[in-house]
């Protein structure tokens, strides 16, 4: 299992034989709007992420388990059915060996090709 917090991609990750991950997002209903003649949605939210990985047979010096947690805020803009932009700002709540807890920004863009399916 490879575990990486959604809001801290690339820097805060953990490996293990098995584990779990959960995300909770909370915010108002999305706002509908029109951009360049296309139906769009704007959404703002708060989130909290948590997860834990376990190693079945740890080597000397390895921890049997690692727990990671973060919290933050974000927004998402969907334009039509094929373009989505997401921005998250997260603060890690736990330290792991050799890495301190700090703030991270994650930006994502999804562009789907092909016809719209109803």
C-alpha positions in Angstrom: 0.0 0.0 0.0 1.2 3.5 -0.8 -0.5 6.3 1.1 -0.3 10.0 0.2 -2.4 12.7 1.7 -4.5 14.4 -1.0 -3.6 17.9 0.1 0.1 17.2 0.5 1.0 15.2 -2.6 4.6 14.3 -3.2 6.1 15.3 0.2 4.0 13.5 2.9 3.6 9.9 2.0 4.0 6.5 3.6 4.4 2.9 2.5 3.0 -0.2 4.2 1.5 -3.6 3.7 -2.0 -2.5 4.5 -3.9 0.5 5.9 -6.8 2.9 5.7 -7.5 6.5 4.5 -10.5 8.7 5.0 -11.5 12.2 3.9 -14.3 14.4 5.1 -15.3 17.6 3.2 -17.8 20.1 4.5 -19.2 23.2 2.9 -22.2 25.0 1.4 -24.0 23.8 -1.7 -22.2 24.6 -5.0 -23.2 27.8 -6.7 -24.4 27.5 -10.3 -23.1 30.1 -12.8 -22.6 30.5 -16.6 -19.0 31.1 -18.0 -18.6 31.7 -21.7 -22.1 30.2 -22.3 -21.4 27.0 -20.4 -23.1 25.8 -17.2 -20.5 25.9 -14.4 -20.3 25.2 -10.7 -18.3 26.9 -7.9 -17.8 25.0 -4.7 -15.9 26.0 -1.5 -15.2 23.5 1.4 -13.2 22.6 4.5 -11.6 19.2 4.8 -9.9 16.8 7.1 -7.8 13.8 6.0 -6.5 10.9 8.1 -4.9 7.6 7.3 -2.7 4.9 8.8 -0.4 2.3 7.3 0.9 -0.9 8.8 4.0 -3.0 8.1 3.5 -6.7 8.8 7.2 -7.5 9.4 9.1 -4.3 10.1 12.9 -4.2 9.7 15.0 -3.1 12.7 14.5 0.7 13.1 11.2 0.7 11.1 7.9 1.6 12.8 5.2 -1.0 12.7 2.6 1.8 11.8 2.4 5.4 10.8 -0.5 7.8 11.2 -0.9 10.9 9.1 -3.5 13.7 9.4 -4.2 17.1 7.8 -6.9 19.7 7.7 -7.5 22.7 5.3 -9.7 24.6 3.0 -10.3 24.4 -0.8 -12.3 25.4 -3.8 -13.4 23.8 -7.0 -14.6 25.3 -10.3 -16.2 23.0 -12.9 -16.8 24.5 -16.4 -19.2 22.5 -18.4 -18.8 18.7 -18.2 -15.2 18.4 -19.1 -13.0 21.0 -17.3 -12.4 21.1 -13.5 -9.9 23.2 -11.5 -9.2 22.5 -7.9 -7.2 24.4 -5.3 -6.5 23.0 -1.8 -4.5 24.5 1.1 -3.7 22.0 3.8 -1.9 21.9 7.1 -0.4 18.7 8.3 -1.2 17.8 11.9 1.3 15.0 12.5 5.0 14.6 12.1 6.6 11.5 10.6 10.2 10.5 10.9 12.5 12.8 8.9 9.6 15.2 8.0 8.1 17.9 10.0 4.4 19.0 9.8 4.0 22.1 7.6 1.5 23.7 5.2 1.1 22.7 1.5 -0.8 23.9 -1.5 -2.2 21.4 -4.1 -3.5 22.6 -7.5 -5.3 20.3 -9.9 -6.7 20.5 -13.4 -8.8 17.8 -15.1 -9.7 18.1 -18.7 -11.8 15.3 -20.1 -11.8 14.7 -23.9 -14.6 13.3 -26.0 -18.3 13.9 -26.3 -20.5 14.7 -23.3 -22.6 11.7 -22.2 -26.0 12.2 -20.7 
